[in-house]
Amino acid sequence: MSLRTLYSEEKEEGNKVTVKACLHSETKKDTVVEEIVGSISLEKEVTAIGWKLVTVPNHIIHSDEL
């Protein structure tokens, strides 16, 4: 599994930032992603977290497509 893109955007509401990461893997890695998301969700500053699986053969997904 590798990190393809990492995007962050400061929100207008104040001290909030949206972070999007695009990962690439040749095989399905749901368990690994769940562990990463679970670890991040334990941080007190994190107010929401989620992930989705996108399968697009031969296509690089850019952060604005998520």
N, C-alpha and C positions, 0 to 999 in steps of 0.2 A: 504494500500500500504506500502511496506517495501523495504528498500535498502538491496539488496543481496550482491553486490560487488561494490567496487569503485577502479578504476585502473587509475594511472597517469603515463605518460611517457614523459620525456623531449625530445624535438626535436633537431636535429642537427643544424637547421637554426639559433639558438640563443635563445633568450628569449621567447620560446614558449613551451607550455606543452599541450599534448592531455590528456583529462580526459574522461573516460568511466564509466558509472554507469549502473548497472543492477538492475532494480526494479521488485518486484513481487507483483501481485495483483490477488485476486480471481475473480474480475470483471474488466471489461474494464474501464479504467480511463483516456481516451484521454483528456478530458477537464482539469483535474488536471495537467497532464503532460504538456499540452500546456501552462498553467499558469506558471509552473516552468521554462520551457524553455524560455518563454517570459520574465520573470524576469531576468534570467541569461543573456539573449541577450542584455539587457540594460546596462550591465557593459561595460565601455569603453575599458577594456583590452580584451574583448571577440571578436575574429575576425571571428569565424564561429561556428554555433551550429545546431544541428539537433537531431532527434530521430526517432526510428522505433519501430513498434509493432512486437514482435516475440511471436508466440503461439506454444509452444511445450509441450504437455501434459506429466506429470510425468518425466520431465527432467530439471535439473539445467543447466542454460546457463552460461558458464564462459566468462570472459571478452575477451579472445582471439577468441571467436566464434562470436563476434559482428562485 
